[in-house]
Amino acid sequence: MANVPETPLPTLDRLGVASVAPDLDVKQVAQDWLSSFSQAATAGDVSAIVSLLLPDAFWRDMLALTWDMRTFSGKEKIAKFLTDRLGLSKLHNVKLREQFVALQQPYPDLAWVSLMFDFATDVGQASGIARLVPTASGEWKAHVVFTNLEGLTNFPEKTGPLRNMEPNHGKWEAQRKREVDFVDQDPLVLVIGGGQSGLEIAARLKYLDIPSLIVERNPRIGDNWRNRYEALCLHDPIWYDHMPYIPFPSTWPVYTPAQKLANWLESYADSLELNVWTSSTILEVKQNSATSKWHVRIKRADGTERKFVVNHIVFGTGLGSGVANTPSYPGMDRFKGQILHSSQHKRALDHKGKKIVVVGACTSAHDISQDYQQHGIDVTMFQRGSTYIMSTKNGWETIMKGGYWEGGPPADIMDRLNASFPHHMSTILNQRQTKRIAELDKDLLESLHKVGFRTNLGLKGTGFGLLAWSKAGGYYLDTGASKLIAEGKIKLKTDSTISSFTETSIKFENGSELSADVVLFSTGVGTPVEHVHRVCGEEIANKCRPIWGLNEEGEINGAWRDLGVPGLWYMMGNLALCRFHSTHLALQIKAIEEGVLTSRYEPWSLKA
């Protein structure tokens, strides 16, 4: 991951401002700034736009002006970007969303006017967010501008008033079978994997009139969750997790059990009439170098094979490779007990009466250890390195309350507000938030330290955020296991490193020994590009740009954007990321198919 800068926040003292007037006409501030912005943008006047920004401002764009995901920091880079792209994008028809104008003061020394607006480009409708801060001169200038493509003007989603209006008497079932079986046409897009990533991109494509086929190796949609360990439960709150078109009902629990989510995904695919082939295997994928089209061969559940020529392949196969990362130690071959990886684990009662050692100290290690303890099974967690710990009670209330929360704005509005905080701009803001959460979690953290559990505050003290963006791990959002560790109910080993296995135990470098009947490694599952390698071959995989981690602009590598191979995409992330970025990926595919994506503004020189 590229270096993450600690960019100073636009605090009142840095701006030379003592305070914000209590009688400030917030709406007038927003209208005045946006009026100036609209005039300058419509006229293509880059210098006038730049004059509305702070010298160290950020502009983050998702497709609207760049057909990519870019963040530009500082007036010089923003001016270069606007000089290159404003004329091509033809930004116009700027309108304020008055209901989303507010003065916000997250800390005593930090205040801004947040505003949301709509605008049009040469090919689409877009939205924008700006956060304006006061200056010593009395002017309000933008510290952040965020622009986001919402849809294509001539190719709108077939939802609401554009849905199918015709009655269907007795024909629907036969029509659906022909559609699912692709009797009359080949799909334009092949989606590999039927988890939330695959389902959400297929749904977005369907309502943009792009036929797609999801190929899922498991017998049922949702099995990617259903087949994991029974104790698995989402640690994200439900308000953050809604899916496109069909949000979770208001009766849904705040934290979703994996089995329940699996059933929801199955019903989601059925309700949205997504084309899914389960128990199916991709036998061959080859790209025609002249046309860039993909020639694929698929074996279905009944043993029959089909061949298709598709324009796009989307991998929806998750953050890891699906292959267990199990470390190798001398003597493992002589161990008489069972060695397995967390991806192979199903239920605690499979090991009733056994002595368990769980190697690892992040999310799955905690979940599985807690499950063992609650079933009365002797379990010891071996912690190899420090872990970021945040209680979900204090953490989510600090981070999400008022946003992704009961009574908060709709999820699609929150997605845009959330995205309007560029990663590099947010470092110090996240440090403040993390420090506050640690203060609230003080008793919990101290109780862990007393038994030897090692904690940290995340990369650069930013909590779990940069850990998630860099490696999708290294943390545990506590839902109860930390208390069990502190009380000694889940035993802990942290004082050395593993040296070898014996027939009945693990030996450590300091000479200590830990007897075990079962050793469970909770140590990760590889990298996403390994999926591409297995399906498409080494040559294609080697052409792919990095997938995941932040680049030098603070944008995620690879996911939801051009991978460096024509017609090859990677859709990934948790439910919230998939909800938001499935639109971005679907719009790119639709724009390519309709011939309106003519040029990207890509950071070719950036390093991963």
Beta strands, then each sheet from edge to edge (+ up, - down):
strand 1: 53-62
strand 2: 69-73
strand 3: 92-107
strand 4: 110-120
strand 5: 124-134
strand 6: 140-152
strand 7: 189-192
strand 8: 212-215
strand 9: 276-277
strand 10: 281-287
strand 11: 294-299
strand 12: 305-310
strand 13: 312-315
strand 14: 338-341
strand 15: 355-359
strand 16: 378-382
strand 17: 387-391
strand 18: 455-456
strand 19: 475-478
strand 20: 491-493
strand 21: 498-501
strand 22: 505-508
strand 23: 513-515
strand 24: 518-521
strand 25: 568-570
sheet 1: 2+ 1- 6- 5+ 4- 3+
sheet 2: 9+ 8+ 7+ 13+ 25+
sheet 3: 10+ 11- 12+
sheet 4: 14+ 24+ 15+ 16+ 20+
sheet 5: 18+ 17+ 19+
sheet 6: 21+ 22- 23+
end
